[in-house]
Amino acid sequence: MHKAGFVNIVGNPNVGKSTLMNALVGERVSIITSKAQTTRHRIMGIVNGDDFQIVYSDTPGVLKPNYKLQESMLGFSMSALSDADILLYVTDVIDSPQKNADFLEIVKQADTRVMVIINKIDLIDEDKLVALVDLWHEQLPSAEIIPISATERFNLDTLLKRIKELLPESPPFFDRDALTDKPERFFVTEIIREKILLNYDKEIPYSVEVVVEEFKEEETIIRISAVIFCERDSQKGILIGKKGAALRKVGTDARKDAEIFFAKKVFLQLFVKVEKDWRNRERKLRTFGYQFSHKED
């Protein structure tokens, strides 16, 4: 008997969804920083066993959209509710059910198995954890509650065992050697964007999008050319930095991670271009790979 299913991960920003995703997959498929809105797309990570295949799906943190980009990000999270065999609603020890009560109401109505994953429990004592479990039982009475610490890998074995038990009987959806549904270029853009999140403050990380214009794999090296799009000339200046120092730092950090990811030497060129107000231009967002549930006017 073979089992296979889609296990979709949703929740508010900054609760450790991407950390959990990477821990469950055993590979670094989602970028992780301490800043909100790190994940912008829906990213799949595939785990195969002798008699099972689990297709995990990490989605952007749930938030009320302030511009078109966030509207698409919320769409990825909403789509995860409709096609999940198992839904992991990730929260943590400081998250509140009231943060996105509307989304939680939709989760309550979801016609699928829901598990509430309370992350970061290494940061609180047992009494507070008991109170949290009771709180989430009140919010989602039909859901199973599993406390974990993704960074410490505490109770992940219990979570994985339960996921395997709940998987439906099914042939695999992907080849056994598949790790993700995303192409190599996508992970280059995510690596670069992670370095921007780590190296710049305030609005800069949220105002940029990365596009790989060239990805040429040779026998001993991969040659990559990528463009960082920002919204204003002032942001371009900050991204480049004095005598190009800031951009070189991002390029060096990204190249090192890319070499680890691809297990091969990487030559990386970065350029910065201004694309005014791209976060609110649906046509431009579609060219960047974002999706919307409606057709353009």
matplotlib code that plots the C-alpha trace (Angstrom):
import matplotlib.pyplot as plt

x = [0.0, 1.4, 0.4, 0.8, -0.7, -0.3, 0.6, 0.1, 1.6, -0.2, -0.1, 0.7, 4.2, 7.1, 5.8, 8.6, 6.7, 9.8, 12.0, 9.4, 9.2, 13.0, 13.1, 10.4, 11.9, 15.5, 16.7, 16.8, 14.0, 12.5, 14.5, 14.5, 15.1, 13.7, 11.8, 8.1, 6.9, 10.1, 8.1, 6.3, 5.5, 4.1, 7.0, 6.8, 9.2, 8.9, 9.8, 9.8, 9.9, 9.6, 5.8, 4.9, 5.4, 4.7, 4.4, 4.9, 3.8, 5.1, 3.0, 3.4, 2.4, -1.3, -1.8, -4.3, -3.1, -2.0, -0.9, -1.2, 1.9, 0.4, -2.9, -1.1, 0.7, -2.6, -3.9, -1.2, -2.3, -5.9, -5.2, -3.4, -6.7, -8.5, -6.1, -4.6, -5.0, -3.6, -3.4, -0.7, -1.8, 1.5, 1.4, 3.9, 4.0, 3.4, 1.0, -2.6, -5.7, -7.1, -4.2, -6.1, -9.4, -11.0, -8.5, -8.9, -12.6, -12.0, -9.6, -12.4, -14.6, -11.9, -13.0, -9.7, -7.7, -6.3, -3.4, -2.4, 1.4, 2.5, 6.1, 8.9, 7.8, 11.4, 10.8, 8.0, 7.4, 4.9, 2.1, 2.0, 2.1, -0.9, -2.8, -1.9, -3.0, -6.4, -6.7, -6.2, -8.6, -11.2, -10.4, -10.3, -12.1, -11.8, -8.0, -5.2, -2.7, 1.0, 3.6, 7.0, 10.3, 11.4, 14.8, 15.5, 13.8, 11.7, 8.6, 9.1, 9.2, 5.7, 4.5, 5.9, 4.5, 1.0, 1.3, 2.2, -0.8, -3.2, -1.9, -4.5, -3.7, -2.3, 0.4, 3.2, 2.6, 6.2, 9.3, 11.1, 14.2, 12.2, 12.9, 10.6, 8.4, 10.5, 13.2, 16.8, 16.4, 13.8, 16.2, 18.8, 16.3, 15.4, 19.0, 19.7, 16.5, 17.5, 20.8, 19.0, 16.7, 19.7, 21.8, 19.3, 16.9, 13.5, 11.6, 14.4, 13.9, 10.2, 10.6, 12.8, 12.2, 14.9, 14.9, 17.5, 18.2, 20.9, 21.6, 24.3, 25.6, 29.0, 31.0, 32.9, 30.9, 27.4, 27.3, 24.4, 23.2, 20.4, 18.6, 17.4, 14.4, 13.5, 10.8, 12.8, 16.2, 17.0, 16.5, 18.9, 21.5, 21.2, 21.2, 24.5, 26.1, 29.2, 31.4, 29.3, 30.3, 26.8, 25.9, 29.2, 28.5, 25.1, 26.7, 29.5, 27.1, 24.6, 27.4, 28.7, 25.2, 24.5, 27.7, 26.6, 23.1, 24.3, 27.6, 29.4, 31.4, 29.2, 30.0, 27.3, 26.7, 24.1, 22.5, 20.0, 17.2, 14.3, 10.8, 8.5, 5.7, 6.0, 4.3, 1.0, 1.2, -0.6, 0.7, 4.3, 3.7, 2.4, 5.7, 7.5, 5.6, 2.8, -0.7, -4.2, -7.5, -9.1, -8.3, -6.8, -9.1]
y = [0.0, 3.3, 6.7, 10.2, 13.6, 17.3, 18.8, 22.5, 24.9, 28.2, 30.7, 34.3, 35.8, 35.2, 32.0, 29.8, 28.2, 28.2, 26.8, 24.0, 23.4, 22.9, 20.7, 18.4, 18.3, 17.9, 20.4, 24.2, 24.9, 28.0, 31.1, 32.1, 35.5, 37.2, 39.6, 39.2, 38.5, 36.5, 33.9, 35.4, 32.3, 28.9, 26.5, 22.7, 20.3, 16.6, 13.8, 10.2, 7.0, 3.3, 3.5, 7.2, 10.6, 13.8, 17.0, 19.9, 23.3, 26.5, 29.6, 33.3, 34.5, 35.5, 39.3, 41.9, 43.1, 46.7, 46.4, 44.1, 42.0, 41.1, 40.3, 37.7, 36.4, 36.0, 34.1, 31.5, 30.9, 30.7, 28.2, 26.0, 25.6, 24.1, 21.4, 20.1, 16.5, 17.8, 21.4, 22.5, 25.8, 27.0, 29.4, 30.1, 31.0, 34.8, 34.6, 35.5, 33.9, 37.4, 38.5, 37.2, 36.1, 36.1, 33.6, 31.5, 31.3, 30.0, 27.4, 26.3, 25.6, 23.8, 20.4, 18.8, 17.5, 20.4, 20.2, 23.2, 23.3, 25.4, 26.3, 27.7, 25.9, 25.9, 29.6, 29.0, 26.9, 24.0, 25.9, 28.5, 25.7, 24.0, 27.3, 27.7, 24.2, 24.9, 28.3, 26.6, 23.8, 26.5, 28.2, 25.0, 22.2, 19.6, 20.2, 18.1, 20.2, 19.3, 21.5, 21.6, 23.5, 23.5, 24.9, 22.4, 19.6, 18.8, 16.6, 16.6, 12.8, 12.8, 15.2, 13.3, 10.0, 11.5, 13.0, 9.6, 8.0, 10.5, 10.3, 8.9, 5.9, 7.2, 6.6, 9.3, 12.7, 13.4, 11.3, 9.8, 11.9, 15.2, 17.7, 20.5, 21.8, 24.9, 25.4, 26.1, 29.7, 30.2, 29.2, 31.6, 34.5, 33.3, 33.1, 36.7, 38.0, 36.4, 38.3, 41.5, 40.8, 40.3, 43.2, 46.1, 47.7, 49.3, 49.3, 48.2, 44.4, 44.7, 47.0, 44.6, 41.7, 39.5, 38.1, 35.7, 36.7, 34.2, 30.7, 28.9, 25.7, 24.6, 21.6, 23.2, 26.4, 27.9, 31.5, 33.5, 37.0, 38.5, 41.8, 43.3, 45.5, 48.3, 51.0, 54.3, 55.8, 56.4, 52.7, 51.9, 54.0, 52.3, 48.8, 49.6, 51.5, 53.6, 52.5, 49.4, 48.0, 47.0, 45.2, 43.4, 42.1, 40.8, 39.2, 37.5, 36.2, 34.9, 33.3, 31.3, 30.0, 29.2, 27.2, 25.1, 24.7, 23.6, 21.9, 23.7, 26.9, 29.9, 33.1, 35.6, 39.1, 41.4, 44.5, 47.0, 48.5, 50.8, 49.5, 52.2, 51.0, 47.4, 46.1, 47.7, 46.8, 43.6, 43.2, 43.5, 41.2, 38.5, 38.7, 38.2, 35.0, 36.1, 34.9, 36.4, 34.7, 37.1, 38.1, 41.5, 44.3]
z = [0.0, -1.1, 0.5, -0.9, -0.2, 0.0, 3.4, 3.2, 5.7, 6.5, 9.3, 10.3, 9.5, 11.8, 13.4, 11.8, 8.9, 6.6, 9.4, 9.9, 6.2, 5.8, 8.9, 7.5, 4.0, 5.3, 2.8, 2.6, 0.1, 1.9, 2.8, 6.5, 8.1, 11.2, 9.0, 8.1, 4.6, 3.7, 1.7, -1.3, -3.3, -2.6, -2.5, -2.5, -0.9, -1.7, 0.7, -0.5, 1.6, 0.6, 0.8, 0.9, -0.7, 1.2, -0.8, 1.7, 0.6, 2.3, 1.8, 2.5, 5.9, 6.1, 6.2, 5.1, 1.7, 1.4, -2.3, -5.3, -4.3, -1.0, -2.7, -4.7, -1.6, 0.2, -2.8, -2.5, 1.2, 0.2, -2.5, 0.1, 1.9, -1.1, -2.2, 1.0, 2.2, 5.6, 6.6, 9.1, 10.7, 12.3, 15.3, 18.0, 21.7, 21.1, 18.1, 18.7, 17.0, 16.6, 14.3, 11.2, 12.6, 9.1, 7.8, 10.8, 10.3, 6.8, 8.2, 10.5, 7.5, 5.5, 4.4, 5.3, 8.3, 10.2, 12.7, 14.8, 15.2, 18.2, 17.4, 19.5, 22.7, 23.9, 24.8, 27.4, 30.5, 30.7, 32.4, 29.6, 27.0, 28.6, 28.5, 24.8, 23.9, 25.6, 23.8, 20.4, 21.2, 21.8, 18.5, 16.4, 18.3, 15.6, 15.0, 16.5, 18.5, 18.3, 20.2, 18.6, 18.3, 14.7, 15.4, 18.2, 16.2, 19.3, 18.6, 14.9, 14.9, 16.5, 13.8, 11.0, 12.3, 12.5, 9.0, 7.6, 9.4, 7.9, 4.3, 1.8, -0.3, -3.6, -6.1, -6.0, -7.6, -8.5, -9.5, -6.5, -7.1, -7.2, -4.3, -5.3, -8.1, -8.6, -11.3, -10.4, -11.4, -8.7, -5.9, -7.3, -6.9, -3.4, -2.3, -3.6, -2.0, 1.3, 1.3, 0.6, 3.5, 5.7, 4.5, 4.2, 6.6, 6.6, 3.2, 0.9, 1.2, 0.6, -2.4, -4.5, -6.8, -8.3, -11.8, -13.3, -16.8, -17.6, -16.1, -18.1, -16.7, -17.9, -17.0, -14.1, -13.4, -13.5, -14.9, -13.6, -14.4, -12.3, -12.0, -8.7, -9.5, -7.0, -7.1, -6.8, -7.8, -4.1, -3.4, -6.3, -4.7, -1.4, -3.0, -4.8, -1.9, -1.9, -4.8, -5.2, -1.8, -0.7, -3.9, -3.9, -0.4, -1.4, -4.5, -2.5, 0.1, -2.5, -4.6, -1.6, -0.8, -4.5, -4.7, -1.7, -3.1, -6.6, -5.3, -8.1, -8.7, -9.5, -11.3, -10.3, -11.8, -10.2, -11.7, -10.3, -12.3, -11.3, -12.0, -10.6, -8.3, -9.4, -6.3, -7.3, -11.1, -11.7, -15.2, -14.0, -11.1, -13.5, -15.4, -12.1, -11.6, -9.2, -9.7, -9.2, -9.0, -11.5, -15.0, -15.7, -16.8]

ax = plt.figure().add_subplot(projection="3d")
ax.plot(x, y, z, "-o")
ax.set_aspect("equal")
plt.show()
